[in-house]
Amino acid sequence: MAESLALRSARLLLRRLRAEDAAALVGYRGLPEVARYQSWEAFGPEDAARLIAKQVAIDPDTPGTWVQLVAVLAESGEIIGDCGIHFRADDPQQVELGITLAPAHQGRGLATEILNTVLGYVFGSLGKHRAMAVVDADNHPAAALFRRVGFRQEAHHVEHVWFKGAWGSEFVFALLNREWQDPLSSPQLP
Ligand SMILES: CC(C)(COP(=O)(O)OP(=O)(O)OC[C@H]1O[C@@H](n2cnc3c(N)ncnc32)[C@H](O)[C@@H]1OP(=O)(O)O)[C@@H](O)C(=O)NCCC(=O)NCCS
């Protein structure tokens, strides 16, 4: 059984995936508008079962693994999204983040709350040096989200990846632990 992890914020509980979460994951990850800029084309019950089974064997902060947390509304217990933390194999002091919210719960600042909570964990509790995210350049809500929580745009790769039948462009966003602690310490990029 993998190590447990639970993070709380004003409106949410973030916790490890459980077998009984499968239907909720399929309910929003399977929607075309949610999958559009994600690594998957479709997300059905078998995909959910595979994801959950893999998670059961992974302890947080293991280099080379993604830990997926589900976001649960504290008020109702409803699963409204998930956030992945990639503990990078190439550098254990760096993480990559990914996030997905059910459309019915977008536009209320819940993704902002999830990322701020996860940043408290990776920077505050684990003391990581740098968090980064790769975002499709056409995914405007995701780019706005990472900017809103303080990430700097470090790169704009133009048509560098063949993605879902076309050349895709991506932004790389990053935030250092010291920038998270003191936004004024952010390097002034040209
Ligand atoms: C990326 C994604 C999570 C962003 O979700 P989101 O709902 O736009 O982000 P938030 O939950 O932080 O909500 C922000 C919106 O709520 C508003 N808001 C309301 N209350 C707020 C609060 N307390 N704090 C922050 N924003 C608040 C903001 O003004 C913003 O509105 P706007 O979109 O009109 O500017 C979502 O679009 C998604 O799941 N997309 C599909 C999956 C995906 O592509 N993921 C990215 C992979 S990298």
PDBQT file of the ligand as one rigid body, heavy atoms in Angstrom, charges set to zero:
ROOT
HETATM    1  C1  LIG A 201      -6.594  24.439 -16.985  1.00  0.00    +0.000 C 
HETATM    2  C2  LIG A 201      -7.838  24.486 -16.117  1.00  0.00    +0.000 C 
HETATM    3  C3  LIG A 201      -7.630  23.615 -14.891  1.00  0.00    +0.000 C 
HETATM    4  C4  LIG A 201      -8.075  25.940 -15.677  1.00  0.00    +0.000 C 
HETATM    5  O1  LIG A 201      -9.295  25.989 -14.962  1.00  0.00    +0.000 OA
HETATM    6  P1  LIG A 201      -9.980  27.404 -14.604  1.00  0.00    +0.000 P 
HETATM    7  O2  LIG A 201     -11.318  27.100 -14.071  1.00  0.00    +0.000 OA
HETATM    8  O3  LIG A 201      -9.854  28.340 -15.734  1.00  0.00    +0.000 OA
HETATM    9  O4  LIG A 201      -9.066  27.992 -13.421  1.00  0.00    +0.000 OA
HETATM   10  P2  LIG A 201      -9.566  28.398 -11.955  1.00  0.00    +0.000 P 
HETATM   11  O5  LIG A 201     -10.361  27.286 -11.381  1.00  0.00    +0.000 OA
HETATM   12  O6  LIG A 201      -8.395  28.879 -11.209  1.00  0.00    +0.000 OA
HETATM   13  O7  LIG A 201     -10.610  29.575 -12.236  1.00  0.00    +0.000 OA
HETATM   14  C5  LIG A 201     -10.169  30.809 -12.786  1.00  0.00    +0.000 C 
HETATM   15  C6  LIG A 201     -11.364  31.630 -13.200  1.00  0.00    +0.000 C 
HETATM   16  O8  LIG A 201     -12.242  31.778 -12.082  1.00  0.00    +0.000 OA
HETATM   17  C7  LIG A 201     -12.276  33.150 -11.693  1.00  0.00    +0.000 C 
HETATM   18  N1  LIG A 201     -12.253  33.137 -10.224  1.00  0.00    +0.000 N 
HETATM   19  C8  LIG A 201     -13.349  33.207  -9.446  1.00  0.00    +0.000 A 
HETATM   20  N2  LIG A 201     -13.007  33.115  -8.163  1.00  0.00    +0.000 NA
HETATM   21  C9  LIG A 201     -11.662  33.014  -8.113  1.00  0.00    +0.000 A 
HETATM   22  C10 LIG A 201     -10.718  32.872  -7.058  1.00  0.00    +0.000 A 
HETATM   23  N3  LIG A 201     -11.116  32.837  -5.773  1.00  0.00    +0.000 N 
HETATM   24  N4  LIG A 201      -9.395  32.742  -7.363  1.00  0.00    +0.000 NA
HETATM   25  C11 LIG A 201      -8.985  32.770  -8.648  1.00  0.00    +0.000 A 
HETATM   26  N5  LIG A 201      -9.847  32.899  -9.696  1.00  0.00    +0.000 NA
HETATM   27  C12 LIG A 201     -11.174  33.011  -9.436  1.00  0.00    +0.000 A 
HETATM   28  C13 LIG A 201     -11.088  33.810 -12.346  1.00  0.00    +0.000 C 
HETATM   29  O9  LIG A 201     -11.309  35.176 -12.577  1.00  0.00    +0.000 OA
HETATM   30  C14 LIG A 201     -11.003  33.026 -13.635  1.00  0.00    +0.000 C 
HETATM   31  O10 LIG A 201     -12.023  33.467 -14.503  1.00  0.00    +0.000 OA
HETATM   32  P3  LIG A 201     -11.750  33.700 -16.080  1.00  0.00    +0.000 P 
HETATM   33  O11 LIG A 201     -11.483  32.327 -16.653  1.00  0.00    +0.000 OA
HETATM   34  O12 LIG A 201     -13.023  34.297 -16.548  1.00  0.00    +0.000 OA
HETATM   35  O13 LIG A 201     -10.566  34.595 -16.161  1.00  0.00    +0.000 OA
HETATM   36  C15 LIG A 201      -9.092  23.994 -16.914  1.00  0.00    +0.000 C 
HETATM   37  O14 LIG A 201      -9.271  24.832 -18.024  1.00  0.00    +0.000 OA
HETATM   38  C16 LIG A 201      -9.009  22.550 -17.378  1.00  0.00    +0.000 C 
HETATM   39  O15 LIG A 201      -9.163  21.617 -16.583  1.00  0.00    +0.000 OA
HETATM   40  N6  LIG A 201      -8.783  22.343 -18.686  1.00  0.00    +0.000 N 
HETATM   41  C17 LIG A 201      -8.787  20.979 -19.261  1.00  0.00    +0.000 C 
HETATM   42  C18 LIG A 201      -7.560  20.198 -18.850  1.00  0.00    +0.000 C 
HETATM   43  C19 LIG A 201      -6.276  20.892 -19.269  1.00  0.00    +0.000 C 
HETATM   44  O16 LIG A 201      -6.114  21.282 -20.421  1.00  0.00    +0.000 OA
HETATM   45  N7  LIG A 201      -5.347  21.022 -18.309  1.00  0.00    +0.000 N 
HETATM   46  C20 LIG A 201      -4.079  21.703 -18.515  1.00  0.00    +0.000 C 
HETATM   47  C21 LIG A 201      -2.990  20.735 -18.721  1.00  0.00    +0.000 C 
HETATM   48  S1  LIG A 201      -1.394  21.571 -18.470  1.00  0.00    +0.000 SA
ENDROOT
TORSDOF 0
